[in-house]
């Protein structure tokens, strides 16, 4: 049986469309119907995602973590679990594959970033599901990484070329034990999947990181040079990194960028360049104002994402799955 292929009639495979919004007209009534529809139209949906960088599904029968797990699995991506990641955000698992979005307090903005681009291990796909929308604010920010690259390269060609050539190194502090009050509060034990300092050092050595222990048990780590600009297909360069999130959101980095960021050759990244990157991304960003039941599927290379602060009495609940 074929389910509602007409729902895809508005897709144009056009890079100027962002994000692509697919609204259930009521013809898909149950979760199994939704899964069948995704399976039947998987190639078309993935082609659209590769063009625009983000899909929003609205009005589909997704109500909780279990149904979201089932909905997303119909796309056929290989799973990327929170446990195996080096994410520095504290999260809560609800199924093996579904976990909370960053547990940072609601008054904290989570700035635009490519998911886990500050590590050598990252997903290709990030999906988000809104179980409960906030009363005030709480939009997920989406931003096309290829457009940011083109605009930054146009105004800062030499520094952009250096960023592409040298890559970037990130320095951050992992607390001893999880700190849910911070957007970067995942402890070194959880982040590295270890229980002792020696195990942590062995893991960091394998990752080619540099590190330094602090008296309070926290751990400063610096990555090796990681890509900051990548190719996405034969004709698209993308801004794939955590520069904006680190510069605007990591403690002390806005005041002194070298504490968290440097070029891959260890030279400083000029502050005016970082400010220009943030300015361009802000001008390019799209606010996804959630409705309960919405599911977004985002190409991690083509689109950065973040979170606006929020308020009100309703506890905002947005869940995440990752794919490769």
N, C-alpha and C positions, 0 to 999 in steps of 0.2 A: 504494500500500500504506500502511496506517495502522499506526504503531508505538506501542504501549503508552500510549494515552491514559489508561489506568487509573493511570499514575504520578502524574497530577494530581488524583486523587480526594481527596487530603487538603487541597487548597488551599481556603481559606474566604473569600478576599478580605476578611479581617478585620484591621483595623489593630492589634489587640491581639496578633497573632501576629508574632514576630520572632526570628530571620529565618525565612523560609519554606524548609523543607528538602525537597528532592526526591531520593529515593534510587532509583537504577536497580535494579530487581529481577532483572536479568540478561537481560531480554528485548531490551535494546539492546546488541548485541554489538560493533558496529563504528562507526567514526567517521562514515561516510556515513549509517548508520542514525540516529545521534545528530543529525546535521545535518538529516535529513529530519523527525525527530520535532520538533526545535525549530521548523522552518519551519511544520509543520502546527499547532503549538500556540503559535505566536508571540504571537497576540493574548491568549490566556489567561495566558501567562507574564508579559507586560508589564502586564496588568491586576493580577496578583498583586504584581508589583514596585511598582506605583504605590500599592498598599495598604500593604504591609509595609516597603518600603524596601530589602530585601535578599533575594536568593535564593541558596541553597547547593545545588549539584549534586554529589552524592556517588555514586561507583561508575560514572561514565561513562567511556568509552574515550578519556581525555585523558592523555597520558603525557609530552609534551615541548612545547617552544615552538611547533613547527610544527602539531601536532595541536590545541593550545590556540588558536592563531591561527584555524584552520579552524572549531573549535567556536564561538568567540565571534562570528565573522563571520556565522554562520547567524542571529543575532538581527537583523541588518539595520541596525545602527546606523551612522551616518556616522562615519568614523574621525577620531580626534584624536591626532596623533602627538606624541611627546615633543619632537621638534625644534621644532615650532611653538609649544610651550608656553613659559610663563615660569616654570616650576617651578624652585625653588631647591635641589632634591635632585639629587645625582649618581646617574645610572642608566646601565645598559648595555643597548643594543639587541641582541635576538636574532633578530628578524625586523623588517620595516619597522614593524609594529604592536605587537609584543610586546617589552617591556623589563623589566629587573629592578625589583623594588620598591626603595625607598630603600636605598642601599648603606651606610648608617651602620653602625658597628661593632655587634656583637651585644649588647654590654652597654648600649647606648644605647636608652632608650625613645623611641618616636616617638608623641607625644601626639595625642589626638583632633583631627581637623581635617576640614573640607570641602576636597576636593582642589582646590588652586590658587585657593582663594577669596581669597587675599592678592594676587591679580592680576586684571586686567580680563578675562582670557581663561581659561576653565575648561571642563572636560568636564561633561556631564550624567550620564554613566555611567562608573563605574570597575569594572573586573573584575579579580579576582585568581585565580591558579592556583597550587596547591601542587604543585611537582614533588618536593620533599623536605621533610619536616617536621623540625623541630629535635628533638633528644633531650629537651631540657628547655625548657619555656616556648615563646616565639615565637608565641603566639596573636595573631591579628589582632583588634583591639578594634573592635567595632561599636556605634554608639549612635544612637538615633533622634533626629534633629534637631528634629522637631516636639514631641516629649515634653520635650526640654530647654528649648525655648522656653516651653512652657506652665508648666513648673515655675519657671523663672527669672522669668517675668513675674508669677507669683503672689506671689513673695517680694520682688521688687524692681521693682514696676510703673513707677515714675518713671524709673529708670535704663534699664530695658528699652525704655521708650517713647522715651527720648532716643537710645538706640542705633539704634532703628528709624528715627527721624527724621533723625539727623545722619550715620549711617553711621560708618565707621571708617577711619583711615589707619594703614598699616603702614610701619615703618622697619626696614630690615635691611641688612647689609653683604654685598656680593658679593666674594669673593676674586678675585685675579688668577690665573686658572687654577683648575681643579677641585681640590677637597679632599675626597676620599672619606671621610676620617675624621670629617666633620661631617654631620649630618642636613640642614644648609642650606649644603652646600659647593660647589654649582655656581658656577663662575666667571662673571664678567660677560660674557666673550667668548661662552661657550656659551649662557648664559641669554638674551642679547639677540641671538644669531646675528650677531655683529659681530667684527671683527678689530682695530679701532682705537678710540681714545678718542673721536674725532670722530664715528665711526659710532654709538658708544654714546650720545653726547649727543643726536644726531639722533633716535635711537630713543626715548630717554627723553622728549624734547620731544614727540614724537608721542603718547606715553602719558600726557602731563600729569603726569609724575613730577618731583619735586625731587631733586637729587643733589649729592654732594660727594666729591671724590677725596681719597684718603689717600696719604701719602708712600710706603707700601709697594705702591702700585698697586691696592689694593682700592677699592671704590666703595660709599659709603652712598647708598641711595635711599629716598625716601618716596613712597608712592602718593598719588594723589588720593583723595578720600573715596569709599570703596567700600561697597556694601550689606553689612550685617551680619545683617539679618533680612529674609527674603523671603517671598512668598506661593508656596505650592505647591498650585495648585488654588484653588477658590473658598472653601474653609473651613479651610485649614491654613496657619499661619504656621510658618516654620522658622528655626532658628538656623544661618545659612549664613556661616561665617567661619573664620578661623584663630586666634581669640582664645586658645583653650586651648593650642594648640601653640606659639604665640608666647610666651605668658606663662610656660608651664612649661618650654619647651625652647630658646628662643632665648637666646643668651648675654647675661647681665646683665639681662634683662627682668623676671625674678621679683623681683630686688632693686630695680629701678627701672623700673616699667612704661612710663614715658613715653619710654624709649629705643627702644621698639619699637611701642608702641600709643598711640593717642589717639582721641578722638571726631573725627568729620569736621569739627567747628568748631574743632579744635586744642586743646580743653580736655582735661584729664587724666581718665582712667578710674579711679575709686576702686579701691584695692587690695582692699577688702572685697567689691566687686562681682565682681571677677575671681576671687577665692577662692571665692565662692558659685557662680559658673558652673562652675568646675572640680569642686567638691564634688557638685553636682547631676549633672553628666555622669558622674562616676565611679560614682555610685549607680545610674545608668541603663544603664551599659555592659554589653555582652555579649561574652564571650571566645569567639571562634571558634577552637577547638583543631583544627588542621589534620590531615587525613589525606592521604597522597600521592594525587594525582589529583583532589582537590577543586577545584571552580571556584565562586567567588562572583561574583555580579553585583549591584552596589550602585547605587542611585539617589543620586547625589552631593548632591542637594538634601534628600533625606529621611533620609540616614544619614551620620554622620561615621565615620571609621575611624582606626586607629592601629596600633601594634605593640608587644607586650610584649618586653622583653629575653629572650635565650635563651642556652642553654649546651649542652655536650655535644660529642662529636666529629663528629657529622653536620653538614655545611654546609647550613643552612636555605636553600632555594631557592624563593622565591615570585615569580612573574612577573605582569606587569600589562598590560592593554590598556585603552584609553580610548575612549569613544564620545560622540557628540553626538545 
